[in-house]
Amino acid sequence: MLQGTASDVGKSVITTALCRIFKQDGFRPAPFKSQNMALNSYVTEDGKEIGRAQGAQAEACGIEATTDMNPILIKPVRDMHSQIVVHGVPFAQMSASDYRQHFLPEAKKTVMDALNRLRETYDMVLMEGAGSPAEINLKDRDIVNMNLAGWADAPVILISDIDRGGVFASIVGTLELLEPHEVQRVKGFIINKFRGDLSLLQPGLDWLEERTGIPVLGVLPYIRDIQIEAEDSVVLDSMRHGKLGKQELDLAVIRYPRISNFTDFDSLSREPDVNVRYVTSPEELGQPDAILLPGTKDTIGDLEFLRASGLEQAIASQTERDHVQLVGICGGYQMLGKHLKDPFAVEANQVQEARGLGWLPLSTTFLQHKQTVRASGRVQQQHPIRLHGERDSVEFMPVNGYEIHMGVTECHDPKQVSGLFEIAHPGGQPFQEGWGTVDGKVWGTYLHGLFESDQFRRSWLNGLREKKGLVPLQETYSAHERKEMEFDRVAESLRSALDMKRVYEIMGVQAPYQP
């Protein structure tokens, strides 16, 4: 089990890298996180919802993700209330106190049944903790850190982030707050994100090992520009300005309070001519070439944010510029319509209605059933989006993605807009999906992951380039191949810095090679 001295110390990335290392070494590993709090989710092959990090870890293992890898997913809706997803299906909307008092005492069986199924199927399971095991106020009903390690009789490796400072205090302080039997489970430390001369750190490492009697398994370098999908929007704090330097296309993503599935735009940010910025105010919006409204767990609440912050008016002003496009994905797509209704209090703890941004003749009603499904298809013949290429070739352009939404969107005047895609769900018949204005300046879709479709991504960007008088570029990379290369790159960095022989010894597994 991999635990951390705090949130965002690198547990997910290190777990992902170890998944790839064990796969490279000939084993069949699987990831596991009993309880995950994240708005960035992943749809499994059978149409269930889990944390995005566990989906990426399964990909690093070379296996299909299942809900056993993340049986409990917490999706914050508004302050103090969350949607609880159990084995990929919404279970209830609960306050933090209700979840703790009424759900957690019954959660052990759900968690352990899932873990045991993975143990029966795979050679090894990498369990990822959450936050810190030293959160005293939460320990008595913990299902994701030391209690889980005890139930599973799993050895623990403790990870700490030296880049944030105080690494020795965070490690020793964590151990001081654990029970003696919990300390005995800690078999090694990993110090993450180190920059500098390792020889200058060595006296501290020697002191730490002498003080605790626990070995340091490795000091991992600070790996720049990690392109493994993140599950926590805290990473967006470092992406407010995008890339250094000036790229030819400037894309602004609106970062509202309940932003979800922001990884939809990762593939755009990796294009050499594109700068992707995450903005929260009219001043930050500037004059982009496209404005992207991402998914959200609280569509009506985040609409209120757009209005209160002045972003609604700023977005309207920028969209009036000749070459600018306004694009909505999922919740952002719903916002582009004229009206939103939540008659069953799906998104909040009260029935509510709201006026949309009014760009498209659509209305959305939130229902109690959540649509979670993968989808694939092609660009429709009469789509309005400005793409680069001849119409007869563009209309057959493939697109792939997935849907996660509880809203049903209706178009009230199809003559005012054009359909975008012809897609199908697994085993289903093709149908029209997404709408856009006839000039292609405003369009929206429920398809998350749309921009991972390489030809569509590059053609759409080239359409923006042409509108600015820039020469189109050829396809620059494959999203799938880039992801596989990134798993290998981060795994190699980990392997070179980590004592893998000792890691295998901690796991009770014979190392497949000599160090």
C-alpha positions in Angstrom: 0.0 0.0 0.0 1.2 3.5 -0.9 0.3 6.2 1.5 1.3 9.8 1.8 2.2 12.4 4.4 -0.3 14.7 2.8 -2.5 15.1 -0.3 -0.8 15.8 -3.6 2.6 14.3 -2.7 2.6 12.1 -5.8 0.8 8.9 -4.6 -1.2 8.6 -7.8 1.7 9.1 -10.2 4.0 6.8 -8.2 1.3 4.1 -8.1 0.8 4.5 -11.9 4.6 4.2 -12.5 4.8 1.1 -10.3 1.9 -0.4 -12.2 3.9 0.0 -15.5 7.1 -1.3 -13.9 5.5 -4.5 -12.7 3.8 -5.0 -16.1 7.2 -4.5 -17.7 8.7 -7.1 -15.3 6.2 -9.7 -16.5 3.6 -9.5 -13.7 -0.2 -8.8 -13.9 -0.7 -5.9 -11.5 -3.9 -4.0 -10.7 -4.6 -0.7 -8.9 -7.0 -0.2 -6.0 -8.3 2.9 -4.1 -11.1 2.0 -1.8 -12.5 5.5 -1.5 -11.7 8.4 -3.9 -12.8 12.0 -3.8 -12.6 13.4 -7.3 -14.6 15.3 -9.9 -12.4 13.9 -12.6 -13.9 10.5 -13.4 -13.4 7.6 -15.8 -16.0 5.4 -17.6 -15.3 1.7 -17.5 -16.0 -0.6 -20.4 -19.3 -1.7 -18.9 -20.5 1.9 -18.5 -19.6 2.5 -14.8 -17.9 5.5 -13.2 -14.7 5.4 -11.2 -11.9 7.9 -10.3 -9.8 8.9 -13.3 -6.5 8.0 -11.6 -7.5 4.4 -11.2 -8.6 4.3 -14.9 -5.1 5.6 -15.9 -3.4 3.2 -13.5 -5.4 0.3 -15.1 -4.2 1.5 -18.5 -0.6 1.5 -17.2 -1.2 -2.1 -16.1 -2.5 -2.9 -19.6 -5.8 -4.1 -18.3 -9.4 -2.9 -18.5 -10.5 -0.8 -15.5 -13.4 -2.1 -13.3 -15.3 -0.7 -10.4 -13.5 -3.1 -8.1 -10.5 -0.8 -8.5 -12.4 2.2 -7.0 -15.6 0.9 -5.4 -16.5 4.2 -3.6 -16.2 7.5 -5.4 -17.2 10.8 -3.7 -18.1 13.6 -6.1 -18.5 17.0 -4.3 -21.6 18.9 -5.4 -21.7 21.9 -3.2 -20.1 22.8 0.1 -20.6 19.9 2.6 -22.7 17.8 0.2 -21.5 15.1 -2.2 -22.8 12.4 -4.6 -21.7 9.0 -3.4 -21.0 6.6 -6.2 -20.8 2.9 -5.2 -19.5 0.4 -7.8 -19.9 3.0 -10.5 -23.6 3.9 -9.9 -24.9 6.9 -7.9 -26.0 5.6 -4.4 -27.1 8.8 -2.6 -26.4 12.5 -2.1 -25.1 13.0 1.5 -23.7 15.6 3.8 -20.2 15.0 5.1 -21.6 14.1 8.6 -24.2 11.7 7.2 -21.6 10.0 5.1 -19.3 9.6 8.1 -22.0 8.5 10.6 -24.2 6.3 8.4 -22.3 5.1 5.4 -18.7 4.5 6.5 -19.6 2.0 9.3 -21.1 -0.3 6.6 -18.5 0.3 3.9 -15.9 -2.3 5.0 -17.6 -5.2 3.2 -17.9 -3.3 0.0 -14.3 -2.4 0.1 -12.9 -5.7 1.1 -15.1 -7.7 -1.4 -13.7 -5.6 -4.2 -10.1 -5.9 -3.0 -10.4 -9.7 -2.6 -11.8 -10.1 -6.2 -8.8 -8.2 -7.5 -6.4 -10.4 -5.4 -8.0 -13.5 -6.9 -7.6 -12.2 -10.4 -4.2 -10.5 -10.5 -0.6 -11.2 -9.4 -0.4 -8.2 -7.2 -2.6 -5.2 -6.2 -1.2 -1.7 -5.6 -3.4 0.0 -3.0 -3.3 3.8 -3.0 -4.2 5.7 0.2 -5.9 9.2 0.4 -4.7 12.3 2.1 -2.7 11.4 5.2 -3.0 8.4 7.6 -2.4 10.9 10.5 -5.7 12.7 10.1 -6.7 12.1 13.7 -10.2 13.3 13.4 -11.0 10.7 10.7 -9.0 7.7 11.9 -11.8 5.9 13.8 -13.8 5.3 10.6 -11.0 5.2 8.1 -11.5 2.9 5.1 -8.7 4.2 2.9 -5.5 4.4 4.9 -4.2 2.4 7.9 -7.4 0.6 8.8 -7.5 -0.7 5.3 -3.8 -1.7 5.4 -4.7 -3.7 8.5 -7.8 -5.4 7.0 -5.7 -6.3 4.0 -2.6 -7.2 6.0 -0.6 -5.0 3.6 2.9 -3.5 4.0 2.9 0.3 3.6 5.4 2.6 1.8 5.1 6.2 2.9 5.6 9.0 0.4 6.5 12.6 1.1 7.0 15.6 -1.1 10.3 17.4 -0.5 9.4 20.2 -2.9 6.9 21.6 -0.5 9.5 21.7 2.3 9.7 20.1 5.8 10.1 16.5 4.4 11.7 15.1 7.5 9.3 16.7 9.9 6.3 15.4 7.8 7.6 11.9 7.8 8.6 11.8 11.5 5.4 13.7 12.5 3.3 11.2 10.6 4.9 8.3 12.4 4.5 10.0 15.8 0.7 10.3 15.2 0.3 6.6 14.2 -0.4 3.8 16.6 2.5 1.4 17.3 0.9 -1.4 15.2 0.4 1.0 12.3 4.1 2.2 12.5 5.1 -1.5 12.2 3.3 -1.7 8.8 5.5 1.1 7.4 8.4 -0.7 5.6 9.9 2.1 3.6 9.9 5.8 2.6 9.9 7.4 -0.8 10.9 11.0 -1.0 9.4 12.6 -4.1 10.1 15.7 -6.3 13.8 16.3 -5.3 15.8 18.9 -7.2 19.5 19.4 -6.5 22.6 17.6 -5.3 21.6 14.3 -3.7 24.9 14.2 -1.6 23.6 17.3 0.3 20.5 15.4 1.3 22.3 12.3 2.3 23.0 13.3 6.0 19.3 13.9 6.4 18.5 10.5 4.9 21.0 8.8 7.3 19.4 10.6 10.2 15.9 9.6 9.2 16.8 5.9 8.9 18.6 6.0 12.2 15.7 7.8 13.9 13.0 5.6 12.6 14.7 2.3 11.7 12.9 2.4 8.4 14.8 2.5 5.1 14.5 5.2 2.4 13.7 3.3 -0.7 14.6 6.1 -3.0 14.7 9.8 -3.7 12.7 10.5 -6.8 13.7 13.5 -9.1 11.3 16.3 -9.8 9.8 15.1 -13.2 8.8 18.1 -15.3 5.7 18.2 -17.4 4.2 14.9 -16.3 1.5 14.0 -18.8 -0.4 11.4 -16.7 -4.0 12.5 -16.1 -4.6 14.1 -12.8 -7.7 13.5 -10.6 -7.5 16.6 -8.5 -8.1 20.1 -9.8 -5.4 21.4 -7.5 -3.0 20.8 -10.4 -4.8 23.6 -12.3 -3.3 26.2 -9.9 -0.1 25.8 -11.9 -1.8 26.1 -15.3 -3.4 29.5 -15.0 -1.0 31.0 -17.6 -0.4 27.8 -19.6 3.0 27.4 -21.4 5.9 29.7 -21.2 6.4 31.7 -24.4 3.8 32.6 -27.0 1.9 30.0 -29.0 -0.1 30.8 -32.1 -3.4 29.6 -30.7 -4.7 30.7 -27.3 -7.4 28.6 -25.7 -9.1 29.7 -22.4 -10.8 27.1 -20.3 -13.2 28.5 -17.7 -12.3 27.1 -14.3 -15.5 27.3 -12.3 -15.7 26.0 -8.7 -17.0 22.5 -9.5 -15.1 21.9 -12.7 -15.0 18.2 -13.6 -13.1 16.2 -16.2 -10.7 19.0 -17.0 -8.4 16.4 -18.5 -10.6 16.8 -21.6 -8.2 19.5 -22.7 -4.9 17.8 -21.9 -4.5 16.6 -25.5 -5.0 20.2 -26.7 -2.3 21.5 -24.4 0.2 19.1 -25.8 -0.1 20.5 -29.3 3.0 22.6 -30.2 1.0 25.6 -31.4 -1.5 25.8 -28.6 -1.5 27.5 -25.2 -4.3 26.3 -22.8 -5.0 28.6 -19.9 -7.5 28.0 -17.0 -9.2 31.3 -16.0 -11.5 32.4 -13.2 -12.1 36.1 -14.0 -12.8 38.5 -16.9 -9.3 39.9 -16.4 -7.7 36.5 -16.9 -9.9 35.7 -20.0 -8.1 38.2 -22.3 -8.6 37.7 -26.0 -8.4 34.0 -26.7 -9.1 32.2 -30.0 -11.5 29.8 -28.4 -13.3 29.7 -25.0 -14.0 26.3 -23.6 -16.7 25.6 -21.0 -15.8 22.3 -19.3 -17.9 19.8 -17.4 -19.2 20.6 -13.9 -20.8 18.7 -11.1 -23.0 21.7 -10.3 -24.1 23.2 -13.6 -26.6 25.7 -12.2 -24.3 26.7 -9.3 -21.4 27.3 -11.7 -23.7 29.3 -14.0 -24.2 31.5 -10.9 -20.5 31.8 -10.6 -20.2 32.9 -14.3 -22.7 35.7 -13.7 -21.4 36.8 -10.3 -17.8 37.0 -11.5 -18.7 38.9 -14.7 -17.4 36.1 -16.9 -20.8 35.7 -18.6 -20.6 39.2 -20.1 -16.8 38.8 -20.8 -17.4 35.5 -22.7 -20.2 37.1 -24.7 -18.0 40.1 -25.7 -15.1 37.8 -26.8 -17.4 35.5 -28.7 -18.6 38.4 -30.8 -15.1 38.7 -32.2 -15.0 37.3 -35.8 -12.7 34.2 -35.4 -13.5 33.2 -31.8 -15.3 30.0 -31.0 -17.3 29.1 -27.8 -17.3 25.4 -27.0 -19.2 23.6 -24.3 -18.5 20.0 -23.1 -21.1 18.2 -21.0 -22.1 20.7 -18.3 -20.6 23.5 -20.4 -22.8 22.3 -23.3 -25.9 22.4 -21.0 -25.0 26.0 -20.0 -25.0 27.1 -23.7 -28.8 26.4 -23.9 -31.7 28.7 -22.8 -33.0 26.9 -19.8 -32.0 24.4 -17.1 -34.3 22.5 -14.7 -33.5 20.3 -11.7 -37.0 19.1 -10.6 -35.6 16.2 -8.5 -32.8 18.2 -6.7 -30.2 16.1 -8.5 -27.4 18.6 -8.4 -28.2 20.4 -5.1 -30.3 19.8 -2.1 -33.2 21.8 -3.5 -35.4 21.9 -6.6 -34.1 24.7 -8.9 -34.3 26.3 -12.3 -32.0 28.7 -14.1 -31.7 30.7 -17.3 -28.9 29.4 -19.5 -26.4 31.5 -21.5 -28.8 31.4 -24.4 -26.4 30.7 -27.3 -28.3 27.5 -28.5 -32.0 26.7 -28.6 -31.7 24.0 -26.0 -33.1 23.1 -22.6 -31.8 20.6 -20.1 -33.6 18.7 -17.4 -31.7 16.8 -14.7 -33.0 13.4 -14.1 -32.3 10.8 -11.4 -30.6 8.4 -13.8 -26.9 9.0 -14.7 -25.7 8.3 -18.2 -22.3 6.7 -18.1 -21.2 5.1 -21.4 -18.4 5.1 -24.0 -19.3 6.3 -27.4 -17.7 6.3 -30.9 -18.8 7.6 -34.3 -17.9 10.2 -36.9 -18.4 13.9 -37.8 -21.8 14.5 -39.4 -22.0 15.5 -43.0 -23.6 18.8 -42.3 -21.7 19.7 -39.2 -21.0 23.5 -38.8 -17.7 23.3 -36.9 -14.9 25.0 -38.8 -12.5 22.1 -39.6 -9.6 22.0 -42.0 -10.1 19.7 -44.9 -12.4 19.0 -47.8 -16.0 18.4 -46.8 -16.2 15.0 -48.4 -13.3 13.8 -46.2 -14.2 15.6 -43.1 -17.7 14.1 -42.9 -16.2 10.6 -42.3 -13.7 11.9 -39.6 -13.9 9.5 -36.6 -14.5 10.7 -33.1 -14.5 8.8 -29.8 -15.3 9.7 -26.2 -17.5 8.9 -23.2 -20.5 10.4 -21.5 -21.1 11.1 -17.8 -24.2 13.2 -17.2 -27.6 13.3 -15.4 -29.1 15.9 -17.7 -31.2 15.2 -20.8 -30.9 18.0 -23.4 -33.6 18.8 -26.0 -33.4 21.1 -29.1 -36.5 23.3 -29.6 -35.6 24.7 -33.0 -33.4 22.4 -35.1 -33.6 24.9 -38.0 -31.5 27.4 -36.1 -28.7 24.9 -35.5 -26.9 22.0 -37.1 -26.0 18.5 -35.6 -22.4 17.7 -35.0 -21.7 14.0 -34.7 -23.2 10.7 -35.5 -22.3 8.3 -32.7 -23.3 5.0 -31.2 -23.1 3.5 -27.7 -21.8 -0.1 -27.5 -24.3 -2.4 -29.0 -26.6 0.5 -30.0 -27.8 2.2 -33.1 -26.2 5.4 -34.4 -27.8 8.7 -33.4 -27.2 12.4 -33.8 -25.3 14.1 -30.9 -24.3 17.7 -30.2 -25.5 21.0 -31.7 -23.8 24.1 -33.0 -24.8 27.4 -34.6 -24.9 27.3 -38.4 -21.8 29.5 -38.6 -19.9 27.1 -36.3 -18.9 29.8 -33.8 -20.8 28.2 -30.8 -21.1 24.4 -30.4 -21.5 21.9 -27.6 -21.4 18.1 -27.0 -21.7 15.6 -24.2 -18.6 13.8 -25.5 -15.8 13.9 -22.9 -12.4 12.9 -24.4 -13.4 14.2 -27.8 -10.0 16.0 -28.4 -8.2 12.7 -28.0 -9.4 11.9 -31.5 -6.2 12.9 -33.3 -7.6 13.8 -36.7 -10.5 15.8 -35.3 -8.3 17.6 -32.8 -5.8 18.7 -35.4 -8.5 19.6 -38.0 -10.4 21.7 -35.5 -7.2 23.6 -34.5 -6.3 24.1 -38.1 -9.8 25.6 -38.7 -8.9 28.1 -36.0 -5.5 28.7 -37.6 -7.1 29.3 -41.0 -9.5 31.9 -39.6 -6.4 33.7 -38.2 -4.6 33.5 -41.5 -2.1 30.9 -40.3 -0.9 27.9 -42.3 -2.4 24.5 -41.2 -0.2 22.0 -39.5 0.0 18.3 -40.2 -1.1 15.9 -37.4 1.5 16.2 -34.7 1.1 13.2 -32.4 -1.1 10.2 -31.4 -2.8 10.7 -28.1 -2.8 7.0 -27.4 0.9 6.5 -28.3 1.8 9.6 -26.3 0.1 8.2 -23.2 1.9 4.9 -23.5 5.3 6.7 -23.9 4.5 8.8 -20.9 3.8 5.7 -18.7 7.1 4.3 -19.8 9.0 7.6 -19.3 7.8 8.1 -15.7 8.3 4.4 -15.0 11.9 4.6 -16.1 12.5 7.6 -14.0 11.1 5.8 -11.0 13.0 2.6 -11.7 16.3 4.5 -11.9 15.8 6.1 -8.5 14.1 3.4 -6.5 15.5 0.3 -4.9 13.2 -2.1 -6.7 14.8 -5.1 -5.1 13.8 -3.9 -1.7 10.3 -3.0 -3.0 9.9 -6.6 -4.2 11.2 -7.9 -0.8 8.6 -5.7 1.0 5.9 -7.2 -1.2 7.2 -10.8 -0.6 7.8 -11.3 -4.3 11.0 -12.6 -5.9 12.6 -9.8 -8.0 12.8 -10.8 -11.7 16.3 -9.4 -12.1 19.5 -8.7 -10.1 20.1 -5.0 -9.2 
